[in-house]
Amino acid sequence: MKATIQRLYSKMESLIAKYEAVNEQHHLSLSRIEELSKEIELHEQAIKQLEEKNKILKLSTSIQSEQGDNKAARKKINELVREIDKCIALLNK
């Protein structure tokens, strides 16, 4: 009887040790997930910034290619100003 109790106690200690190891690994995994989520967010922000830069470069290139045509350049600038005004109006809502 004493041997049976000793085996059960030994198995219980083993299970507790395994539980603690798995629990620690779980917490490490959660921390890693949080780190990766933050990294993804930073990359998404960088992508948005690069897309904006790309848009600005495309617009500046299109305006530069039309340097001889002042009316087209003015029209493009007016379109940009209207788009900015719309954005400001949306932000003010």
C-alpha angles and dihedrals in degrees: 000000000000090000091052092052090048091052091048091049090049092049090047091053090049091051092048091051091049091048091052091049092050091045091052091049089050092054091048090051091050090051091050091049090052092049092049092047090054090047091051090050091052091049091049090052090049090050091052091050092049091048089053091049090049091051091050091049091050091050093047090048092051091049092047092051088055096050092123091055107065093176092058091048091050090048091052091049091049090051090051092049091050091050090050090049090052090051091050091049090051091050091051092056 
